[in-house]
Amino acid sequence: MKIEFFGSAKRLDDIPLGEFVMFDFDRGGEFGFCVSIADAKKAVIVLPKNTMDSVSLQVGGLTGDTFIYFDNSVLRPDFSSVMGAQTGSPRGALMCADGNYYMKAQEGAYYRTFNIQTGLAEDPKETANAFHFARWKVGVTIDRKFEPIFCFPAAA
């Protein structure tokens, strides 16, 4: 029997920065991106399950957790949701600036911006040519067909 499962079980410290993950299985599963904060400490940008929640940053409390690491995942923006940077960054939007992709995550009362390709905290240049995608998906390609794992915003 062939089993098509495109993830592997890993600890957070073993997952490369910028990669898409699933964790917290006991509460129905959470999705996010592996990122790094000060002193190369790993954290996760936690993606909301509904449109009312913010994209948050979870720091700590994850070192013993098992994660599903989707090493061949692909992020695809929805081109019909593109908007200029002058409109501001909508909650959970994927920002493209000078060829890099960014996402803001809330940590307490503050926000941090991460380059989700590198997983590093980084603000785009003030002079960057930028735009946002309000909708996007992460998935895998199976038999040359894109199969979504997570869609933002999540269905209501």
URPE-V258122 format. One record per helix or strand of 2 or more residues. SS is the DSSP state (a for helix, b for strand). FROM is the first residue (numbers start at 1). LEN is the number of residues. If there is no record, write none. Layout:
SS|FROM|LEN, SS|FROM|LEN
//
This chain:
b|8|3, a|12|3, b|20|4, a|25|3, b|30|8, a|38|3, b|41|7, b|56|4, b|67|3, b|74|4, a|79|3, b|82|3, a|85|3, b|94|4, b|100|8, b|110|6, b|120|2, b|130|4, b|136|7, b|145|8
//
